[in-house]
Amino acid sequence: MDHENVTVTRGTRSTLPIIVAVHSTLLGQAIGGCRIAHYPHWRDGLTDALRLSAAMTDKAALAGLPHGGGKTVVALPPGRTLDAAARRDVLHDVGDVIAGLGGRYATGPDVGTGPDDMVVIAERTGHVFCRPAAAGGSGDSSEHTATGVLAALRAICADRFGSAVLSGRRFAVLGLGRVGAHVLRMLAAERAILTVADVDETRRAVAGDATWVSPEECLTAEADVLVPSALGGLLTPATVPRLRCAAVAGPANNQLDAPETAALLHERGILWAPDFVVSAGGIIHATAVELHHETTEQATTRIAGIASTLTGILESARATGTTPLAAARTAARLRLG
Ligand SMILES: NC(=O)c1ccc[n+]([C@@H]2O[C@H](COP(=O)([O-])OP(=O)(O)OC[C@H]3O[C@@H](n4cnc5c(N)ncnc54)[C@H](O)[C@@H]3O)[C@@H](O)[C@H]2O)c1
């Protein structure tokens, strides 16, 4: 078993399965979001928790954080909805399980939870981050995630095109949600040439002067860099042959449908920046400010470090003839000792 500790508890109030997976505390307290999502069976939620907590260990290690990886999954049976009282019960159950781990793991928002939910969990345990600023927390992490994405885009442009200047470069931003909208604003401020898309037509309101196209057109747009900013699983054996970009770097989690797809991108000469390196800005900011009481300036300096981390990974991949994914995993293993 790879994981240090996995607990599956029937919530005393909610009676729902509360799964907390602590993958590693080698570098420090394990961190990872609390996911409340539907699963055909709670064992599917367990599989998700095991996979996501292991990925968090790599993400935290490569971000230079004094933390390991963990994850909470509340597995909702199909069709089950939570009213306000039931949701509060679930969050208190989560808080009790985390409190029982005695500080080995702290949680934050993930799919199905947000900063306000962290306030409710905090009623049962102090091992929580990303509470709203008004509640003494570090608040919404999306702008900090976007700041890290910009650092990564400069690094990938420097590697691929020999210049970190973003002005005049063509980016296709797929997904204009919380992070994507910030990325778009920051790239527009750099006078980049922008093509954008979202399945939600109402997001057109934040597109500004960018060229709005369909998600399919955005995916296959002729661009210097494709910036996946929506959901995971975008890069597959079916989509990779259709890409017309030189590089891919964005915040969307789990962009590859399977690790083997990294090799397909490599064979096509498309430089892919591992998402778990690119998207670390939010977690860097939240843990620095909320768990380690650093200033925003200190956190911002750490986020800028995403550029040198990514540059090191890309150089090492080139030197060893491997994919950036393999080089990133090797770098994470080295940090873990
Ligand atoms: N919020 C953060 O700080 C953070 C941190 C790390 C990673 N991420 C990852 O970044 C991605 C975006 O996060 P977010 O917080 O902006 O989420 P969000 O839900 O605010 O935005 C996602 C956007 O993608 C759009 N979308 C969904 N499916 C699409 C499709 N097929 N084609 C085009 N657009 C589509 C949605 O309409 C939405 O506007 C996610 O994968 C998330 O896991 C976010």
The ligand as an SDF file (V2000), in Angstrom:
LIG
                    3D

 44 48  0  0  0  0  0  0  0  0999 V2000
   -9.6840   27.4160   -8.8870 N   0  0  0  0  0  0  0  0  0  0  0  0
   -8.4110   27.1360   -8.6460 C   0  0  0  0  0  0  0  0  0  0  0  0
   -7.7130   27.8510   -7.8920 O   0  0  0  0  0  0  0  0  0  0  0  0
   -7.7690   25.9350   -9.3040 C   0  0  0  0  0  0  0  0  0  0  0  0
   -6.5500   25.4740   -8.8130 C   0  0  0  0  0  0  0  0  0  0  0  0
   -5.9160   24.3900   -9.4500 C   0  0  0  0  0  0  0  0  0  0  0  0
   -6.5180   23.7960  -10.5570 C   0  0  0  0  0  0  0  0  0  0  0  0
   -7.7340   24.2600  -11.0070 N   0  0  0  0  0  0  0  0  0  0  0  0
   -8.3390   23.6070  -12.1720 C   0  0  0  0  0  0  0  0  0  0  0  0
   -8.5090   24.5670  -13.2180 O   0  0  0  0  0  0  0  0  0  0  0  0
   -9.6930   24.2780  -13.9670 C   0  0  0  0  0  0  0  0  0  0  0  0
  -10.6220   25.4940  -13.9400 C   0  0  0  0  0  0  0  0  0  0  0  0
  -10.9470   25.7710  -12.5770 O   0  0  0  0  0  0  0  0  0  0  0  0
  -11.9770   26.9270  -12.2080 P   0  0  0  0  0  0  0  0  0  0  0  0
  -11.8730   27.1200  -10.7470 O   0  0  0  0  0  0  0  0  0  0  0  0
  -11.7800   28.1010  -13.1290 O   0  0  0  0  0  0  0  0  0  0  0  0
  -13.3500   26.2130  -12.5650 O   0  0  0  0  0  0  0  0  0  0  0  0
  -14.7250   26.8830  -13.0160 P   0  0  0  0  0  0  0  0  0  0  0  0
  -15.7640   25.8570  -12.8050 O   0  0  0  0  0  0  0  0  0  0  0  0
  -14.8820   28.2380  -12.4170 O   0  0  0  0  0  0  0  0  0  0  0  0
  -14.5090   27.1220  -14.6050 O   0  0  0  0  0  0  0  0  0  0  0  0
  -14.5120   26.1030  -15.5520 C   0  0  0  0  0  0  0  0  0  0  0  0
  -15.0860   26.7030  -16.8480 C   0  0  0  0  0  0  0  0  0  0  0  0
  -14.9460   25.7460  -17.8730 O   0  0  0  0  0  0  0  0  0  0  0  0
  -16.1270   25.7480  -18.6570 C   0  0  0  0  0  0  0  0  0  0  0  0
  -16.2320   24.4440  -19.3400 N   0  0  0  0  0  0  0  0  0  0  0  0
  -16.6410   23.2490  -18.8430 C   0  0  0  0  0  0  0  0  0  0  0  0
  -16.5520   22.3000  -19.7820 N   0  0  0  0  0  0  0  0  0  0  0  0
  -16.0690   22.8910  -20.8930 C   0  0  0  0  0  0  0  0  0  0  0  0
  -15.7560   22.4440  -22.1990 C   0  0  0  0  0  0  0  0  0  0  0  0
  -15.9310   21.1610  -22.5490 N   0  0  0  0  0  0  0  0  0  0  0  0
  -15.2740   23.3330  -23.0910 N   0  0  0  0  0  0  0  0  0  0  0  0
  -15.1040   24.6370  -22.7660 C   0  0  0  0  0  0  0  0  0  0  0  0
  -15.3940   25.1310  -21.5300 N   0  0  0  0  0  0  0  0  0  0  0  0
  -15.8630   24.2640  -20.6150 C   0  0  0  0  0  0  0  0  0  0  0  0
  -17.2350   26.0090  -17.6720 C   0  0  0  0  0  0  0  0  0  0  0  0
  -18.3900   26.5140  -18.3050 O   0  0  0  0  0  0  0  0  0  0  0  0
  -16.5670   27.0450  -16.7490 C   0  0  0  0  0  0  0  0  0  0  0  0
  -16.7910   28.3830  -17.2010 O   0  0  0  0  0  0  0  0  0  0  0  0
  -10.2820   23.0160  -13.3270 C   0  0  0  0  0  0  0  0  0  0  0  0
   -9.7950   21.8840  -14.0070 O   0  0  0  0  0  0  0  0  0  0  0  0
   -9.7210   23.0470  -11.9110 C   0  0  0  0  0  0  0  0  0  0  0  0
   -9.6630   21.7550  -11.3480 O   0  0  0  0  0  0  0  0  0  0  0  0
   -8.3530   25.3080  -10.4120 C   0  0  0  0  0  0  0  0  0  0  0  0
  1  2  1  0
  2  3  2  0
  2  4  1  0
  4  5  1  0
  4 44  2  0
  5  6  2  0
  6  7  1  0
  7  8  2  0
  8  9  1  0
  8 44  1  0
  9 10  1  0
  9 42  1  0
 10 11  1  0
 11 12  1  0
 11 40  1  0
 12 13  1  0
 13 14  1  0
 14 15  2  0
 14 16  1  0
 14 17  1  0
 17 18  1  0
 18 19  2  0
 18 20  1  0
 18 21  1  0
 21 22  1  0
 22 23  1  0
 23 24  1  0
 23 38  1  0
 24 25  1  0
 25 26  1  0
 25 36  1  0
 26 27  1  0
 26 35  1  0
 27 28  2  0
 28 29  1  0
 29 30  1  0
 29 35  2  0
 30 31  1  0
 30 32  2  0
 32 33  1  0
 33 34  2  0
 34 35  1  0
 36 37  1  0
 36 38  1  0
 38 39  1  0
 40 41  1  0
 40 42  1  0
 42 43  1  0
M  CHG  2   8   1  16  -1
M  END
$$$$
